[in-house]
């Protein structure tokens, strides 16, 4: 059996393949969320993407947390892309795509400005 100790190139290749699969799954989930919520996919920087929903002169942004198990997070931005406060990001968590839009707006409605 080959191991990472004796064949480190195999492990590097396997790690890159796993990251590629996870990232592809992430992108597919963001696309599906945009379709389910009626939003559009937007770039958030650094290879991250989210879903933008228009809302009363502002934008609601949804992002799937790729680095931890938080699930979906949401925040609102004005037309210039500024957040309302330093603690604008709220955790929605994991939910079905069918309820994501409603959960986003409900979560923001309960946001307390810092």
QUILIN-V513609 format. One record per run of one state. SS is the DSSP state (hx for helix, st for strand, lp for the rest). FROM is the first residue (numbers start at 1). TO is the last residue. Records with the same first field share a line. If there is no record, write none. Layout:
# QUILIN-V513609
SS: FROM-TO + FROM-TO
This chain:
# QUILIN-V513609
lp: 1-7 + 38-39 + 46-47 + 56-57 + 65-71 + 78-82 + 84-89 + 94-96 + 110-114
hx: 8-37 + 97-109
st: 40-45 + 48-55 + 58-64 + 72-77 + 83-83 + 90-93
